[in-house]
Every structure is written in C-alpha cells, then in structure tokens.
Amino acid sequence: MFPRVPDQHKAGKPLIPNGLGVIYVLFSSVYLFSLYISGRVTSINGISAPLTLAVCILFGGFMGLLDDWMDLKWRYKAFMPLIASLPLVYLTSSNPGLYRTEISLPFLGVVIDFGISYFFVIIPLIIMIVTNTVNQLGGLNGLETVCPAIVLAGLLATSELLLQPYFILMLGPLLFWLALSVLNFQGKIFVGNSGSFAIGITIAAFAVITDLKLCLAVSILPFVINSIFILLTIFFVKKKANVSFDGKKLVSDHRRSLVTLITYRRPLTERQVVAVISLLVAVSTAIAIMVEVF
C-alpha cells in the first residue's frame, strides 16, 4: 500500500514502508470529529476546539503529502503552515478574554504584551516555526516520532496539572502516535513528511488552544537549536548536514545539525544518537513543565 524507500542507516539498506503518517492524520481527524459529535469537549463560545485542531492536522498531512509528491523547496514549505494558523487565529481572537496576549521570558522576569498582534502575528509565527523545526529534526529511526511524542506528552501533562478540560482532546492522537513511534524506532516504518508536518502542527495547535506557549517554547529548544545549526550552515557554508555510516555506526566530520554535533568525531549507533537527542528533549520538556506549573 505504501511506497518503500531504503533505510540509509541500516546494513544492506532494506526497503521500509514510507508515509504512514497519513494514518495518524486520518485517525486523529476521525477521533476529533467523534469528540465534536459526542459533545465530550465543549466549544469555546460556539467555536469547536476539536474541529479547529482537526483542520490543522488535516492541513499538516496535506502539506506533507505535497512535499512527498513534489519535493517542495524550503522557501515554500517554510511559509505554508501560515495557512493552517487561520482556524487558530479565529478561535483565539474570538475569545480574547480566555487567551493571554503576553509572553513571559523565564528566569529574566520580563513580560512582553503583544496586544492584538498576538492573534494575527505571533500565533501564525508559532505555527510556522514549530512545524518547520519539528520537520527538520529527522533522518534517523525514531527521531522524528519519539521526540515530538515527548513534547506532546509534556504539553498534555501540563494541561492536566493546570486542570484544563483538554486531556481527552489529545489523548487519542498521542496514543496512536506513540504506537507509530515504537514501529518507527524499530525501523519497521517511516512516517514521512505527512507525519512530521502533521505532528508539528498538532504540537503547535494544541499549545495555542491550551494557551501553553511558554511550555511549548522551552520544550522545543532542542528542535530550535537543530534548525539554527541547519539554517546557518545553508546561509553561510552552502552545504547540507550529513553523517557517514560504516554499516554499524554513524560519524560526522562537521557540526551542521544536532545529529552531526553529537556524532562529530564520535562514532555512535543510530539508536544511541536517537536516545541522546530524546533525552535532551525530555530534559527541556521537564523544565518546561516546571516553569509553566510552578
């Protein structure tokens, strides 16, 4: 059913089914539409949070499919998530009293109030940045699934600790994504761009709906650091990040991404690299929960 692509970091480069992120998109959409029909999650002043999230996930999956089919250039992929932010802009701007327009900088004691521009400028930027940074941290089995799952679980836990009524909103999609993460980590499937874009938009949209932007910002720091490395390399060095594989371990002779930074002159297995980066994401997420809750 799904096209097979070679696993570049396995001996013999076996062919693995790619694009199974589409199943996540379909499952999440059906799950969220079911919540809407059952009325389990109440609407916010007549605007349905499940439907808003479902539309965002559907667009993320569609954008990923376009990339898989047409191999979109980054200048197009970077700005396409702005379209997915429209439902969130409508939801939040229609309920300004429920959403804080200010963003506090942790440990600095600085609070920046964006006013009405928060709804029409900051939210689209959040969607664009998070979606693209999540998509850029990939290439190894488990990296593009386990790390986003950790961030999403952290946001869900924070929402529950703050006694928000959104736990059931993300429970089904998270559990399904965790199942895909296990298969991806084992090297049995790839979620493809349809999966990485969809989960990136899921994380960003859920953080906006639950007003957990500070928790989101701290949680995705490893993703942002990885993207900064990649972008600086593209702009100034004009080269892409890559690792060498000798049949057993990965190693790099440069530092152009988080993966190449960790494997720089330090041979590691694929699972070791994924474990290190997942640990970094887990630490940043744990700090984010403490900052948001306490």
C-alpha positions as CSV (number, residue, x, y, z in Angstrom):
1,M,0.0,0.0,0.0
2,F,2.8,2.4,0.8
3,P,5.9,3.2,-1.2
4,R,9.1,1.7,0.1
5,V,12.3,3.6,0.5
6,P,15.8,2.4,1.6
7,D,16.8,2.8,5.2
8,Q,20.1,4.6,4.7
9,H,21.4,3.8,8.2
10,K,20.9,0.0,8.2
11,A,23.2,-2.6,6.8
12,G,22.1,-3.6,3.3
13,K,19.7,-0.6,3.2
14,P,16.5,-2.6,3.5
15,L,13.3,-1.1,1.9
16,I,10.9,0.3,4.5
17,P,7.2,1.4,4.0
18,N,7.1,5.2,4.0
19,G,4.4,7.8,4.5
20,L,2.5,6.1,7.4
21,G,2.0,9.4,9.0
22,V,-1.1,9.6,6.8
23,I,-2.7,7.0,9.1
24,Y,-2.1,9.3,12.0
25,V,-3.8,12.2,10.2
26,L,-6.8,10.0,9.4
27,F,-7.1,8.6,12.9
28,S,-6.7,11.9,14.6
29,S,-9.3,13.5,12.3
30,V,-11.9,10.8,12.9
31,Y,-11.2,10.9,16.7
32,L,-11.6,14.7,16.9
33,F,-14.7,14.7,14.8
34,S,-16.1,12.0,17.1
35,L,-15.4,14.2,20.1
36,Y,-17.2,17.0,18.4
37,I,-20.3,14.9,17.6
38,S,-20.4,13.4,21.0
39,G,-20.0,16.8,22.7
40,R,-17.3,15.4,25.1
41,V,-15.2,18.6,24.6
42,T,-17.3,21.7,24.9
43,S,-17.0,24.5,22.4
44,I,-15.4,27.8,23.3
45,N,-18.0,30.4,22.8
46,G,-19.5,28.4,20.0
47,I,-16.2,27.6,18.3
48,S,-15.3,23.9,18.4
49,A,-11.8,23.2,19.7
50,P,-11.8,19.6,18.3
51,L,-12.8,20.8,14.8
52,T,-10.2,23.5,14.9
53,L,-7.5,21.0,15.8
54,A,-8.7,18.5,13.2
55,V,-8.5,21.2,10.5
56,C,-4.9,22.0,11.5
57,I,-3.9,18.3,11.5
58,L,-5.5,17.7,8.1
59,F,-3.6,20.6,6.6
60,G,-0.4,19.4,8.1
61,G,-0.9,16.0,6.5
62,F,-1.8,17.6,3.1
63,M,1.3,19.7,3.2
64,G,3.4,16.7,4.0
65,L,1.9,14.8,1.1
66,L,2.6,17.7,-1.3
67,D,6.2,17.6,-0.1
68,D,6.4,13.8,-0.6
69,W,5.0,14.1,-4.1
70,M,6.5,17.3,-5.4
71,D,9.7,17.7,-3.2
72,L,8.8,21.2,-2.3
73,K,11.6,23.7,-1.8
74,W,12.2,25.1,1.7
75,R,11.1,28.6,0.8
76,Y,7.6,27.2,0.1
77,K,7.5,24.8,3.0
78,A,8.6,27.4,5.5
79,F,5.5,29.6,4.9
80,M,2.8,27.1,4.1
81,P,2.0,26.4,7.7
82,L,0.8,30.0,8.0
83,I,-2.4,28.8,6.2
84,A,-3.0,26.2,8.9
85,S,-2.9,29.0,11.6
86,L,-6.1,30.6,10.3
87,P,-8.5,28.4,12.3
88,L,-6.4,29.1,15.5
89,V,-6.4,32.8,14.8
90,Y,-10.2,32.7,14.5
91,L,-10.6,30.6,17.7
92,T,-8.3,32.8,19.9
93,S,-9.2,36.2,18.5
94,S,-12.9,35.4,19.0
95,N,-12.2,34.7,22.7
96,P,-9.6,37.3,23.7
97,G,-10.5,37.1,27.4
98,L,-9.5,33.4,27.5
99,Y,-6.1,33.8,26.0
100,R,-3.2,35.8,27.3
101,T,-1.6,38.1,24.8
102,E,1.6,38.4,26.8
103,I,4.6,36.1,26.8
104,S,6.9,35.9,29.8
105,L,10.6,35.2,29.5
106,P,11.6,32.6,32.1
107,F,14.4,33.4,34.5
108,L,14.5,37.0,33.3
109,G,11.3,38.3,34.8
110,V,10.4,40.1,31.6
111,V,6.8,40.1,30.3
112,I,6.1,41.2,26.7
113,D,2.5,42.1,25.9
114,F,1.8,41.8,22.2
115,G,-1.8,43.0,22.4
116,I,-4.0,42.2,19.4
117,S,-0.9,41.4,17.3
118,Y,-0.6,38.2,19.3
119,F,-3.6,36.7,17.5
120,F,-2.6,37.8,14.0
121,V,1.2,37.8,14.1
122,I,2.5,35.7,17.0
123,I,0.2,32.7,16.6
124,P,1.0,32.3,12.8
125,L,4.7,32.6,13.7
126,I,4.3,29.9,16.4
127,I,2.7,27.5,13.9
128,M,5.3,28.2,11.2
129,I,8.3,27.9,13.5
130,V,7.2,24.8,15.4
131,T,6.1,22.9,12.3
132,N,9.3,23.5,10.4
133,T,11.6,22.9,13.3
134,V,9.9,19.6,14.1
135,N,10.2,18.6,10.4
136,Q,13.9,19.4,10.3
137,L,14.8,17.1,13.2
138,G,14.6,13.8,11.5
139,G,16.5,11.3,9.3
140,L,17.1,8.6,11.9
141,N,14.7,5.9,13.1
142,G,12.6,7.2,16.0
143,L,14.0,10.7,15.8
144,E,11.0,12.3,14.1
145,T,8.5,10.4,16.1
146,V,9.8,9.8,19.7
147,C,11.0,13.4,20.2
148,P,7.6,15.1,19.2
149,A,5.8,12.5,21.3
150,I,7.8,13.6,24.4
151,V,6.9,17.3,23.8
152,L,3.2,16.4,23.1
153,A,3.1,14.3,26.3
154,G,4.6,17.1,28.3
155,L,2.0,19.6,27.0
156,L,-0.8,17.2,27.8
157,A,0.6,16.6,31.3
158,T,0.9,20.3,31.9
159,S,-2.7,20.9,30.7
160,E,-3.9,18.3,33.1
161,L,-1.8,19.7,36.0
162,L,-3.4,23.1,35.4
163,L,-6.9,21.5,35.5
164,Q,-7.7,22.4,31.9
165,P,-10.6,20.4,30.2
166,Y,-8.4,19.3,27.2
167,F,-7.0,16.0,28.3
168,I,-9.3,13.9,26.1
169,L,-8.7,16.2,23.2
170,M,-5.2,15.0,22.7
171,L,-5.3,11.5,24.4
172,G,-6.3,9.5,21.3
173,P,-3.8,11.2,18.8
174,L,-1.0,10.9,21.3
175,L,-1.5,7.2,22.0
176,F,-1.8,6.5,18.3
177,W,1.4,8.5,17.6
178,L,3.2,6.5,20.3
179,A,2.3,3.3,18.5
180,L,3.8,4.7,15.3
181,S,6.9,5.8,17.3
182,V,7.5,2.2,18.5
183,L,7.4,0.9,14.9
184,N,9.5,3.7,13.6
185,F,12.1,3.3,16.3
186,Q,12.3,-0.4,15.5
187,G,12.9,0.5,11.8
188,K,9.7,-1.1,10.5
189,I,8.1,2.1,9.2
190,F,8.7,5.7,8.2
191,V,6.1,8.4,8.9
192,G,7.3,10.6,6.1
193,N,6.7,14.3,5.7
194,S,3.0,13.8,6.1
195,G,3.6,12.6,9.6
196,S,6.3,15.0,10.6
197,F,4.3,18.1,9.4
198,A,1.1,16.8,10.9
199,I,2.7,16.1,14.4
200,G,4.4,19.5,14.3
201,I,1.2,21.3,13.6
202,T,-0.5,19.2,16.3
203,I,2.0,20.3,18.9
204,A,1.8,23.9,18.0
205,A,-2.0,24.0,17.7
206,F,-2.6,22.2,21.0
207,A,-0.2,24.6,22.7
208,V,-2.1,27.6,21.3
209,I,-5.6,26.1,22.2
210,T,-4.4,25.4,25.8
211,D,-2.5,28.7,26.0
212,L,0.7,26.9,26.9
213,K,3.0,28.9,24.7
214,L,5.8,29.2,27.4
215,C,5.8,25.5,28.0
216,L,6.0,25.0,24.2
217,A,8.8,27.4,23.8
218,V,11.0,25.7,26.4
219,S,10.1,22.2,25.3
220,I,11.2,22.6,21.7
221,L,14.6,24.2,22.4
222,P,16.5,21.2,21.0
223,F,14.4,21.4,17.8
224,V,15.2,25.2,17.5
225,I,18.9,24.6,18.2
226,N,19.0,22.0,15.4
227,S,17.2,24.3,13.0
228,I,19.6,27.2,13.8
229,F,22.6,25.0,13.0
230,I,21.0,23.9,9.7
231,L,20.0,27.4,8.6
232,L,23.3,29.0,9.5
233,T,25.1,26.2,7.5
234,I,22.8,26.7,4.5
235,F,23.2,30.5,4.5
236,F,26.9,30.8,5.2
237,V,28.5,27.4,4.2
238,K,26.1,26.4,1.4
239,K,26.4,22.8,2.5
240,K,24.0,20.3,4.0
241,A,24.5,18.3,7.1
242,N,25.2,14.6,6.7
243,V,26.6,11.7,8.6
244,S,28.7,8.7,7.4
245,F,27.6,5.2,8.0
246,D,30.1,2.3,8.1
247,G,27.5,-0.4,8.5
248,K,27.4,-0.2,12.2
249,K,27.9,3.3,13.5
250,L,27.3,6.9,12.4
251,V,30.0,9.6,12.5
252,S,30.4,13.1,11.1
253,D,33.4,15.4,10.3
254,H,31.4,18.6,10.7
255,R,28.8,20.2,13.0
256,R,25.9,21.4,10.9
257,S,23.0,19.9,12.8
258,L,22.2,18.4,16.2
259,V,22.8,14.9,14.8
260,T,26.2,15.9,13.3
261,L,27.1,17.8,16.5
262,I,26.6,14.7,18.6
263,T,28.4,12.4,16.2
264,Y,31.2,14.8,15.5
265,R,34.4,12.5,15.5
266,R,32.4,10.3,17.9
267,P,31.1,7.1,16.3
268,L,27.7,6.1,17.7
269,T,25.0,3.7,16.7
270,E,21.7,5.1,15.3
271,R,19.8,4.2,18.5
272,Q,22.4,5.8,20.7
273,V,22.1,9.1,18.7
274,V,18.3,8.9,18.9
275,A,18.5,8.2,22.7
276,V,20.8,11.2,23.3
277,I,18.6,13.6,21.4
278,S,15.4,12.2,23.0
279,L,17.0,12.7,26.4
280,L,17.7,16.3,25.6
281,V,14.1,16.8,24.5
282,A,12.9,15.0,27.7
283,V,15.0,17.4,29.9
284,S,13.8,20.5,28.1
285,T,10.2,19.3,28.4
286,A,10.6,18.5,32.1
287,I,12.0,22.0,32.7
288,A,9.1,23.5,30.6
289,I,6.5,21.7,32.8
290,M,8.1,23.1,36.0
291,V,8.4,26.6,34.6
292,E,4.7,26.6,33.5
293,V,3.2,24.9,36.5
294,F,5.4,26.4,39.3
